[in-house]
Amino acid sequence: MFKCAESTHHEQRTYEDHQKGIGKLRRLWWKIQRKVNHKSTPLEE
């Protein structure tokens, strides 16, 4: 019983950490996009 609740809680924690990580990556990605757009140079070149 305890084990089941514990693993679920652990999964929730990991999921939240994962979401936080995605948020950080997204912010970093937007910073890069802004820099690229500011220079007004296409990514392909």
N, C-alpha and C positions, 0 to 999 in steps of 0.2 A: 504493500500500500504506500508506504513512505517512498520507496524507490521510484514508483510510478510518478508520484507528485514531484519528486526531486528532479527526475529526468525532464519532465514537462517544464519545470521552472528553469532548468538549465537551458533547454531549447529556446525558451522565451528570451533569456538573457543573450544568448548567442545571436538570435534573430535581431534583437534591438541593437547589439553591437554592429551587426552586419548593415543594418539600416543607417547607423551613424557613419559607417565607413563609406557607404554609397553617397551620403550627403556631403562628406568631405571631398570625395572624388568629383561629385557634380559641381561643387563650388570651384574646385581647381580647374575643371574643364571649362566652366564659364569664364574664368579669369583668362585662360588661354584664348578662348574664342573672342573675348573682348579685345585682347592684344592684336590678334590676327585681323579682326574687323577694323580696328583703329588704323592699322597699317594699310588697310584696304588692298590686301594682296590675296589672291585665291590660294587655297591650300594645295591645289594641284601643282602650282608652279614652284 
